Amino acid sequence: MLKLHLFKLHTKLQEPLSISFHTWYYSENILVQLEKDGLIGLGEAAPFEPITGDSYEDVVAQGKALGGSIPCDPARDTPEALHEFLHAHCSSKTLQAAIDFAYHDL
């Protein structure tokens, strides 16, 4: 069982970043920490509703719905097993990506 922790990264950009319909002055990303037997894996993703379909609030709600743990172990379970769990229990693509990155890091 992996312990799941979510953190908000709020970083001021050195210069504004603009695309056709939005300008960012800050980056608001989700940092995921997975912990198992004293080891920690980190993953990060950026929710932006017009692109990912997820808001920051959606990602946090999905993380809370997972109950703070994930029943996979990178020492025994393949990334595909993690993906199956996430597709069944988490609709947030942003959170799925951040957890996947942390799983691979762990």
N, C-alpha and C positions, 0 to 999 in steps of 0.2 A: 504494500500500500504506500503510495506516494503522498506526502503532505503538500498541499497546494496553498501558496500565498500569492496575493495580488497586490501590486503597488502602482501608484500613479506617478509617472514621470512628467513633470511640467517644466519645460526648459525654454528659456528665451532664446530665440534664434539670433545669430549675429546680424543677419540681414533678413528682411521679409522675403518669403517665398510665395510666388504668385502663380496661379494657373488661370485659365479663362474665367472661372466663376468664383474664385476664392483667393484670399491672401492670408497667409499665416504669419504671425509675429511670435507665436509660441508653438512648441511641439507638445502635444499631450498624448503620451504613449502609455501602454500597459506593460508593466514588467511582471513576469511570472517567475516565481521561484518554486521549484520542485525539490523536495528533500527526502532522502532515503538513507538510513544508516549513517547519518552524519555527513553525507555528501550532498552537494547542492548543484542543481542545474538551473541556468537562467535563460529566459526567452523573452522576447519583446515584440510587440506589434502595435500598429497605429490605427485605432478606430477612426473612421471618417465616414459618416453615414452616406453621403452621396456616392462614395466609391465602394466601401466594404459592406454597406448595409447596416453597420453597427455604430451605435453611439457609445460614448464612454460608460454611460449608465447601463446600457444593454450588456456590455461586457462584464461589468461588476455584478449585475444581477445573475448572469449565467454562471459566473464564478462561484457566487454564493449558493446557487442551486446545486452545484457539484458537491457541496457539503465539506469543502476543505480537504478532500482527498480524492485520489484517482487509483482504482484497483489494478494498476499495471506496475510491472517491475522491469526496468531496462535490462537487468541481468538475465531475465528469463523470457520476457515477452517481446515480440517483434514490434517495430513501429506500426505495422499493419494492425496489430491487436489494439494499440492505442488509438489508431484512427477509427476502428470499428466502435470502440467505446465512445469516443468523442462525437461521432456522427449520430450515435443513438441517444446521447445525453446532453449535447451542447449544440445549439443552432448558430452560435456566434462564430463566424469564420475568423474574426480577429483573435478571439480567445483560442480557437483551435490552433491557429498558426503559432501563437506565443507558447502554448503548451507543447506543441510539437518541437519547437526550437529548444525549449528547456529540457525536454525528454532526450533529445539528441545530445545536448550538452552534458546531461547527467551520465 
